[in-house]
Amino acid sequence: MRLVIGQTPDLLSYFDDTLVFATSWQQNIVALRFLLVLLRRHGLHVNPSKVSIGSSSVEFLGHMVISGILVPVQKKMDKIPQLSVPVKMKEFRSLLGLVNYYRHFIAKFSSISAPLSDLLRKGTPEKVHWTPRYDQSLAEIKRFFSSPPILVFHICRKRSS
């Protein structure tokens, strides 16, 4: 899809998910019309049940976009404070994958999660030997995710002269 829409302003695409956004309703209509022409030209179709037009909020790639504000999907956020200490490496990878997906909401996430990331180094046994250091790192991550984090989109456009 990225090859189809390229670097088109007001369109954001990731695999088969596409988001049309603009600062005005008129720009939104123009961008939507442009997208539909591109899709038709390339023989691509849209699943009407997955289309939302004129919404002030939409779920996109595990996030809610609400009037230019980005927040994680609440049902995923609710899982993080409830996470238990992993026993097997597979459980640990799942835990780390979930919190890593939302890392951009936590300042200095890499330093907070460093002890946990160290467990992924080559040669680490399959059974996780949990220490107080890992407990502290996980507790800090859980604390950040216990209140809803927010990021704000800034739509930057080059102005033509």
N, CA and C of each residue as an Amber inpcrd file, in Angstrom:
protein
   483
   0.8180000  -1.1870000   0.0000000   0.0000000   0.0000000   0.0000000
   0.8680000   1.2590000   0.0000000   1.9970000   1.1750000   0.6890000
   2.8980000   2.3230000   0.7430000   3.3720000   2.7140000  -0.6540000
   3.5640000   1.7090000  -1.5250000   3.9690000   2.0010000  -2.9000000
   2.8570000   2.7080000  -3.6610000   1.6290000   2.4070000  -3.3300000
   0.4880000   3.0140000  -4.0180000   0.3160000   4.4750000  -3.6120000
   0.3370000   4.7610000  -2.3080000   0.0820000   6.1390000  -1.8800000
   1.3420000   6.9780000  -1.7500000   2.5080000   6.3290000  -1.6470000
   3.7690000   7.0680000  -1.5640000   3.7950000   8.0140000  -0.3750000
   4.2920000   9.2220000  -0.6100000   4.4120000  10.2350000   0.4420000
   3.2780000  11.2580000   0.3500000   2.0910000  10.8020000   0.0480000
   0.9470000  11.6910000  -0.1200000   0.5680000  12.3450000   1.2070000
   0.4780000  13.6850000   1.2190000   0.0250000  14.3490000   2.4480000
  -1.3960000  13.8950000   2.7890000  -1.7300000  13.9020000   4.0350000
  -3.0620000  13.5460000   4.5380000  -3.3710000  12.0540000   4.4670000
  -2.4150000  11.2160000   4.0380000  -2.6170000   9.7650000   4.0020000
  -1.4730000   9.0920000   4.7460000  -1.8190000   8.1510000   5.5860000
  -0.8350000   7.3780000   6.3260000  -1.1910000   5.9190000   6.1390000
  -0.2220000   5.1190000   5.7020000  -0.5200000   3.7250000   5.4140000
   0.5080000   2.8070000   6.0500000   0.0210000   1.6790000   6.5480000
   0.8790000   0.6270000   7.0800000   0.2660000  -0.6900000   6.6290000
   0.9510000  -1.3820000   5.7420000   0.4390000  -2.5850000   5.0960000
  -0.9440000  -2.3010000   4.5100000  -2.0040000  -2.9260000   5.0300000
  -3.3240000  -2.6920000   4.4400000  -4.1960000  -1.7540000   5.2790000
  -3.6130000  -1.1100000   6.2740000  -4.3440000  -0.1130000   7.0650000
  -3.9780000   1.2750000   6.5580000  -4.9830000   2.0740000   6.2440000
  -4.7370000   3.4230000   5.7430000  -5.5780000   4.4060000   6.5310000
  -4.9520000   5.5130000   6.8860000  -5.6120000   6.5590000   7.6460000
  -5.6130000   7.8250000   6.8070000  -6.7820000   8.4300000   6.6530000
  -6.9200000   9.7070000   5.9540000  -7.1530000  10.7530000   7.0330000
  -6.3240000  11.7850000   7.0510000  -6.4730000  12.8230000   8.0680000
  -6.1670000  14.1800000   7.4490000  -6.7600000  15.1950000   7.9860000
  -6.5240000  16.5530000   7.5080000  -6.9920000  17.5320000   8.5750000
  -6.6690000  18.7950000   8.3680000  -7.0460000  19.8030000   9.3560000
  -8.4250000  20.3910000   9.0980000  -9.0180000  20.0640000   7.9650000
 -10.3770000  20.5510000   7.6880000 -11.1880000  19.4510000   7.0020000
 -12.5000000  19.5890000   7.0720000 -13.3830000  18.6190000   6.4390000
 -13.1590000  18.6100000   4.9330000 -12.9810000  19.7800000   4.3290000
 -12.7750000  19.8830000   2.8830000 -11.4920000  19.1470000   2.4670000
 -10.4100000  19.3350000   3.2230000  -9.1540000  18.6250000   2.9230000
  -9.3440000  17.1190000   3.0620000 -10.1280000  16.7180000   4.0320000
 -10.4030000  15.2990000   4.2370000 -11.1090000  14.7000000   3.0270000
 -12.0880000  15.4020000   2.4970000 -12.8320000  14.9320000   1.3210000
 -11.8960000  14.8160000   0.1200000 -11.0430000  15.8230000  -0.0720000
 -10.0900000  15.8030000  -1.1950000  -9.1490000  14.6070000  -1.0510000
  -8.6120000  14.3930000   0.1550000  -7.6830000  13.2810000   0.3950000
  -8.3760000  11.9340000   0.2110000  -9.5990000  11.8150000   0.6850000
 -10.3500000  10.5700000   0.5400000 -10.6300000  10.2730000  -0.9310000
 -11.0320000  11.2860000  -1.6650000 -11.2950000  11.1180000  -3.0980000
 -10.0080000  10.6850000  -3.8180000  -8.8940000  11.3180000  -3.4670000
  -7.6030000  10.9830000  -4.0640000  -7.2410000   9.5260000  -3.7720000
  -7.4490000   9.0940000  -2.5160000  -7.1580000   7.7120000  -2.1330000
  -8.0080000   6.7350000  -2.9380000  -9.2840000   7.0170000  -3.0670000
 -10.1720000   6.1180000  -3.8090000  -9.7720000   6.0140000  -5.2770000
  -9.3260000   7.1140000  -5.8720000  -8.8450000   7.0880000  -7.2590000
  -7.5930000   6.2180000  -7.3540000  -6.6710000   6.3840000  -6.4100000
  -5.4490000   5.5650000  -6.4030000  -5.7790000   4.0820000  -6.2690000
  -6.6780000   3.7640000  -5.3690000  -7.0480000   2.3640000  -5.1570000
  -7.6630000   1.7680000  -6.4170000  -8.5550000   2.5080000  -7.0510000
  -9.1900000   2.0220000  -8.2820000  -8.1410000   1.8230000  -9.3740000
  -7.2360000   2.7800000  -9.5040000  -6.1970000   2.7140000 -10.5340000
  -5.3220000   1.4660000 -10.3680000  -5.1160000   1.0420000  -9.1280000
  -4.2620000  -0.1180000  -8.8530000  -5.0620000  -1.4030000  -8.6320000
  -6.3600000  -1.3500000  -8.8690000  -7.1910000  -2.5500000  -8.7440000
  -7.3640000  -3.0360000  -7.3200000  -7.2720000  -2.1270000  -6.3520000
  -7.4150000  -2.4930000  -4.9440000  -8.8190000  -2.1550000  -4.4600000
  -9.2740000  -2.8970000  -3.4610000 -10.6300000  -2.7220000  -2.9480000
 -10.5940000  -2.3970000  -1.4620000 -11.6780000  -1.8270000  -0.9840000
 -11.8310000  -1.4700000   0.4210000 -12.9540000  -2.3140000   1.0110000
 -12.7450000  -2.8160000   2.2110000 -13.7880000  -3.5550000   2.9180000
 -14.6800000  -2.5280000   3.6280000 -15.9060000  -2.3130000   3.1480000
 -16.7730000  -1.2800000   3.7250000 -16.9900000  -1.4120000   5.2340000
 -16.9710000  -2.6290000   5.7520000 -17.1980000  -2.8040000   7.1910000
 -16.0230000  -2.2910000   8.0240000 -14.8830000  -2.0600000   7.3870000
 -13.7140000  -1.5640000   8.1130000 -13.4870000  -0.0710000   7.8940000
 -14.3980000   0.5740000   7.1810000 -14.2480000   1.9910000   6.8570000
 -15.0050000   2.8420000   7.8720000 -14.3600000   3.9070000   8.3020000
 -14.9900000   4.8800000   9.1850000 -14.7160000   6.2620000   8.6030000
 -15.7650000   6.9980000   8.2720000 -15.6040000   8.3180000   7.6640000
 -16.1850000   9.3710000   8.5960000 -15.4270000  10.4400000   8.7800000
 -15.8950000  11.5600000   9.5950000 -15.8270000  11.3180000  11.0850000
 -15.0630000  10.3370000  11.5050000 -14.9580000  10.0200000  12.9350000
 -13.9600000  10.9420000  13.6160000 -14.2580000  11.3070000  14.8450000
 -13.2920000  12.0910000  15.6140000 -12.3110000  11.1670000  16.3250000
 -12.6180000   9.8570000  16.3340000 -11.6830000   8.8900000  16.9060000
 -11.6950000   7.6220000  16.0670000 -10.5230000   6.9850000  15.9960000
 -10.3950000   5.7670000  15.2100000  -9.2580000   4.9280000  15.7910000
  -9.4230000   3.6020000  15.7500000  -8.3430000   2.7130000  16.1770000
  -7.4300000   2.4680000  14.9910000  -6.1300000   2.6590000  15.2020000
  -5.1510000   2.4970000  14.1290000  -3.8820000   1.9070000  14.7160000
  -3.5380000   0.6990000  14.3030000  -2.3060000   0.0270000  14.7170000
  -2.1400000  -0.0540000  16.2380000  -3.1920000  -0.4660000  16.9220000
  -3.1050000  -0.6550000  18.3700000  -3.1810000   0.6250000  19.1760000
  -3.5390000   1.7200000  18.5250000  -3.6720000   3.0090000  19.1930000
  -5.0370000   3.5970000  18.8590000  -5.4960000   4.4710000  19.7080000
  -6.6800000   5.2680000  19.4030000  -6.1780000   6.6520000  19.0120000
  -6.6600000   7.1430000  17.8790000  -6.3550000   8.5010000  17.4530000
  -7.6380000   9.2830000  17.6860000  -7.5690000  10.2390000  18.6140000
  -8.7500000  11.0060000  19.0020000  -8.4450000  12.4830000  18.8010000
  -8.9590000  13.0540000  17.7260000  -8.7510000  14.4730000  17.4110000
  -7.2810000  14.8770000  17.5120000  -6.4040000  14.1130000  16.8920000
  -4.9810000  14.4420000  16.8690000  -4.2050000  13.9880000  18.0850000
  -4.8580000  13.3300000  19.0160000  -4.1840000  12.8260000  20.2150000
  -4.0830000  11.3130000  20.0940000  -2.9070000  10.7860000  20.3990000
  -2.6460000   9.3560000  20.2810000  -2.6110000   8.7290000  21.6670000
  -3.4520000   7.7280000  21.8860000  -3.4540000   6.9950000  23.1530000
  -3.4860000   5.5010000  22.8530000  -2.9060000   4.6840000  23.7080000
  -2.9780000   3.2400000  23.4940000  -4.4170000   2.7440000  23.6260000
  -4.7160000   1.6310000  22.9860000  -6.0330000   1.0070000  23.1200000
  -6.1790000   0.5530000  24.5710000  -7.2710000   0.9400000  25.2080000
  -7.4500000   0.7150000  26.6390000  -7.3990000  -0.7570000  27.0380000
  -7.9720000  -1.6520000  26.2320000  -7.9880000  -3.0680000  26.6290000
  -6.5740000  -3.6450000  26.7000000  -5.6520000  -3.1180000  25.8890000
  -4.2580000  -3.5670000  25.9820000  -3.5820000  -2.9340000  27.1950000
  -3.9260000  -1.6760000  27.4650000  -3.3430000  -0.9800000  28.6150000
  -3.7480000  -1.6530000  29.9250000  -4.9720000  -2.1360000  29.9790000
  -5.4630000  -2.7770000  31.2010000  -4.6750000  -4.0370000  31.5380000
  -4.0700000  -4.6540000  30.5420000  -3.3010000  -5.8820000  30.7580000
  -1.9750000  -5.6050000  31.4650000  -1.3600000  -4.4580000  31.2040000
   0.0040000  -4.2070000  31.6760000   0.1100000  -4.1830000  33.2010000
  -0.7140000  -3.4220000  33.9350000  -0.5800000  -3.4540000  35.3990000
  -0.8750000  -4.8250000  36.0110000  -1.5970000  -5.6860000  35.2810000
  -1.9560000  -7.0160000  35.7880000  -0.9100000  -8.0830000  35.4600000
   0.1360000  -7.7120000  34.7280000   1.1380000  -8.6960000  34.3090000
   1.7810000  -9.3640000  35.5130000   1.9270000 -10.6740000  35.4220000
   2.5810000 -11.4090000  36.5050000   4.0320000 -11.6850000  36.1150000
   4.8010000 -12.0780000  37.0960000   6.2120000 -12.3900000  36.8570000
   6.2970000 -13.6130000  35.9480000   6.9880000 -13.4940000  34.8220000
   7.0880000 -14.6240000  33.8970000   7.9910000 -15.7240000  34.4430000
   7.6360000 -16.9550000  34.1280000   8.4290000 -18.1030000  34.5630000
   9.2650000 -18.6210000  33.4030000   8.6670000 -18.6660000  32.2220000
   9.3590000 -19.1680000  31.0370000   9.7470000 -18.0090000  30.1310000
  10.7670000 -18.2270000  29.3330000  11.2560000 -17.1980000  28.4350000
  10.1790000 -16.7700000  27.4370000   9.3300000 -17.7050000  27.0090000
   8.2540000 -17.3680000  26.0730000   7.2970000 -16.3450000  26.7030000
   6.9580000 -16.5370000  27.9770000   6.0940000 -15.5900000  28.6940000
   6.7820000 -14.2350000  28.8110000   8.0850000 -14.2780000  29.0750000
   8.8470000 -13.0400000  29.2160000   8.8900000 -12.2660000  27.9020000
   9.1220000 -12.9680000  26.8010000   9.1550000 -12.3040000  25.4890000
   7.8070000 -11.6650000  25.1700000   6.7410000 -12.3320000  25.5240000
   5.3970000 -11.7960000  25.3130000   5.1970000 -10.5200000  26.1340000
   5.6000000 -10.5580000  27.3840000   5.5050000  -9.3920000  28.2660000
   6.2950000  -8.2220000  27.6900000   7.5480000  -8.4850000  27.3350000
   8.4090000  -7.4220000  26.8210000   7.8980000  -6.8940000  25.4790000
   7.3400000  -7.7690000  24.6630000   6.7790000  -7.3400000  23.3820000
   5.6220000  -6.3760000  23.5720000   4.7600000  -6.6610000  24.5350000
   3.6110000  -5.7930000  24.8010000   4.0590000  -4.4130000  25.2760000
   4.9480000  -4.3630000  26.2580000   5.3680000  -3.0520000  26.7750000
   6.2510000  -2.3140000  25.7720000   7.0370000  -3.0450000  24.9920000
   7.8700000  -2.3960000  23.9700000   7.0260000  -1.7240000  22.8970000
   5.8670000  -2.2980000  22.5790000   5.0150000  -1.7200000  21.5440000
   4.5770000  -0.3050000  21.9210000   4.4250000  -0.0550000  23.2070000
   3.9860000   1.2600000  23.6770000   5.1220000   2.0690000  24.3060000
   6.3670000   1.7310000  24.0080000   7.5210000   2.3840000  24.6270000
   7.5870000   3.8810000  24.3630000   7.0540000   4.3340000  23.2210000
   7.1380000   5.7610000  22.8950000   6.2980000   6.6230000  23.8410000
   5.5020000   6.0190000  24.6980000   4.7230000   6.7710000  25.6780000
   5.5020000   6.9940000  26.9780000   6.6410000   6.3350000  27.1370000
   7.4020000   6.4270000  28.3860000   8.7580000   7.0650000  28.1200000
   9.0020000   8.1980000  28.7870000  10.3050000   8.8570000  28.6750000
  11.3730000   7.9380000  29.2720000  12.4960000   7.8480000  28.6080000
  13.6450000   7.0400000  29.0570000  13.2880000   5.5590000  29.2070000
  12.4160000   5.0900000  28.3430000  11.9780000   3.6920000  28.4230000
  13.1510000   2.7230000  28.3300000  14.0980000   3.0070000  27.4470000
  15.2060000   2.0540000  27.2600000  16.0190000   1.8770000  28.5350000
  16.2180000   2.9470000  29.3030000  16.9790000   2.7820000  30.5450000
  16.1350000   2.0990000  31.6280000  14.8280000   2.3400000  31.6210000
  13.9430000   1.6900000  32.5970000  13.8510000   0.1900000  32.3190000
  13.7690000  -0.1600000  31.0380000  13.5880000  -1.5710000  30.6730000
  14.9070000  -2.3100000  30.4450000  16.0310000  -1.6240000  30.5810000
  17.3390000  -2.2480000  30.3160000  17.5490000  -3.5580000  31.0740000
  17.2370000  -3.6200000  32.3730000  17.4320000  -4.9020000  33.0660000
  16.6260000  -6.0370000  32.4270000  15.4080000  -5.7240000  31.9920000
  14.5750000  -6.7510000  31.3630000  15.1260000  -7.1340000  29.9940000
  15.5810000  -6.1470000  29.2450000  16.1440000  -6.4190000  27.9170000
  17.3930000  -7.2890000  28.0040000  18.1450000  -7.1390000  29.0920000
  19.3520000  -7.9550000  29.2770000  19.0340000  -9.4470000  29.3000000
  17.8190000  -9.7910000  29.7040000  17.4290000 -11.2060000  29.7510000
  17.3380000 -11.8350000  28.3650000  17.2660000 -11.0030000  27.3360000
  17.1410000 -11.5270000  25.9710000  18.4880000 -11.8330000  25.3260000
  19.5570000 -11.5460000  26.0330000  20.8870000 -11.7950000  25.4640000
  21.0990000 -13.2730000  25.1840000  21.9390000 -13.5050000  24.2070000
  22.2580000 -14.8770000  23.8080000  22.8390000 -15.6420000  25.0030000
  22.4180000 -16.8750000  25.1420000  22.9360000 -17.7160000  26.2160000
  22.0930000 -17.6740000  27.4880000  21.0350000 -16.8620000  27.4920000
  20.1510000 -16.8070000  28.6600000  19.3320000 -18.0950000  28.7110000
  19.2370000 -18.7360000  29.8880000  18.4720000 -19.9850000  29.9770000
  16.9860000 -19.7700000  29.6940000  16.3040000 -20.8410000  29.2820000
  14.8770000 -20.7710000  28.9570000  14.0220000 -20.4700000  30.1870000
  14.4690000 -20.8900000  31.3570000  13.7250000 -20.5860000  32.5790000
  14.2390000 -19.2440000  33.1120000  13.3240000 -18.3310000  33.3660000
  13.6950000 -16.9870000  33.8120000  13.9970000 -17.0120000  35.3090000
  15.2040000 -16.5480000  35.6600000  15.5800000 -16.4140000  37.0670000
  15.3030000 -14.9600000  37.4500000  14.1560000 -14.7160000  38.0710000
  13.6820000 -13.3670000  38.3640000  14.3790000 -12.8230000  39.6040000
  14.8800000 -11.5990000  39.5200000  15.5890000 -10.9710000  40.6380000
  14.8800000  -9.6760000  41.0390000  15.2340000  -9.0950000  42.1900000
  14.6400000  -7.8150000  42.6060000  14.8810000  -6.6930000  41.5830000
  15.9980000  -6.7650000  40.8820000  16.2980000  -5.7640000  39.8440000
  15.2380000  -5.8040000  38.7380000  14.8330000  -6.9990000  38.3380000
  13.7990000  -7.1480000  37.3130000  12.4380000  -6.7080000  37.8630000
  12.1980000  -7.0260000  39.1380000  10.9600000  -6.5940000  39.7970000
  10.8220000  -5.0770000  39.7640000  11.9180000  -4.3940000  40.0790000
  11.9140000  -2.9330000  40.1100000  11.6260000  -2.3600000  38.7170000
  12.2550000  -2.9220000  37.7100000  12.0490000  -2.4640000  36.3370000
  10.6000000  -2.6720000  35.9040000  10.0610000  -3.8510000  36.1680000
   8.6790000  -4.1530000  35.7930000   7.6980000  -3.2750000  36.5710000
   7.9610000  -3.0510000  37.8520000   7.0800000  -2.2070000  38.6700000
   7.0460000  -0.7780000  38.1340000   8.1900000  -0.2770000  37.7050000
   8.2380000   1.0840000  37.1640000   7.4630000   1.1780000  35.8490000
   7.5900000   0.1680000  35.0140000   6.8390000   0.1390000  33.7520000
   5.3430000   0.0780000  34.0410000   4.9410000  -0.7700000  34.9770000
   3.5230000  -0.8890000  35.3420000   2.9860000   0.4430000  35.8720000
   3.8140000   1.1430000  36.6460000   3.4000000   2.4290000  37.2110000
   3.1030000   3.4270000  36.0970000   3.9520000   3.4790000  35.0880000
   3.7350000   4.3960000  33.9690000   2.4340000   4.0780000  33.2370000
   2.1400000   2.8030000  33.0840000   0.9610000   2.4040000  32.3230000
  -0.3170000   2.3510000  33.1580000  -0.2320000   2.6290000  34.4600000
  -1.4410000   2.6000000  35.2830000  -2.2760000   3.8670000  35.1130000
  -1.6790000   4.9360000  34.5730000  -2.4590000   6.1230000  34.2090000
  -2.3180000   6.2980000  32.7040000  -3.3730000   6.7320000  32.0360000
  -3.3420000   6.7560000  30.5680000  -2.3250000   7.7440000  30.0000000
  -1.3350000   7.2350000  29.2640000  -0.3730000   8.1220000  28.6190000
  -0.9770000   8.7290000  27.3510000  -0.4900000   9.9070000  26.9770000
  -1.0180000  10.6000000  25.8000000   0.1370000  11.1690000  24.9840000
   0.0380000  11.0330000  23.6780000   0.9440000  11.7130000  22.7550000
   0.0870000  12.5780000  21.8480000   0.6210000  13.7150000  21.4230000
  -0.1220000  14.6020000  20.5340000   0.5470000  14.6110000  19.1740000
  -0.2550000  14.4310000  18.1200000   0.2480000  14.5090000  16.7490000
   0.4590000  15.9650000  16.3760000   1.5170000  16.2270000  15.6670000
   1.7090000  17.5380000  15.0600000   1.7400000  17.3060000  13.5670000
   0.7580000  17.8300000  12.8780000   0.7000000  17.6590000  11.4290000
   1.5180000  18.7770000  10.8060000   2.6460000  18.3990000  10.2290000
   3.5370000  19.3790000   9.6090000   3.3420000  19.3430000   8.1050000
   3.2380000  20.4790000   7.5300000   3.0910000  20.5780000   6.0790000
   4.0490000  21.6330000   5.5670000   4.6510000  21.3400000   4.4260000
   5.4830000  22.3470000   3.7770000   4.5500000  23.3280000   3.0870000
   4.8100000  24.5800000   3.2830000   3.9880000  25.5940000   2.6180000
   4.6280000  25.9460000   1.2890000   3.8060000  26.0180000   0.2740000
   4.3410000  26.3870000  -1.0330000   4.4510000  27.8990000  -1.1120000
   5.4930000  28.3600000  -1.7850000   5.7010000  29.8090000  -1.8590000
   5.1390000  30.4060000  -3.1090000
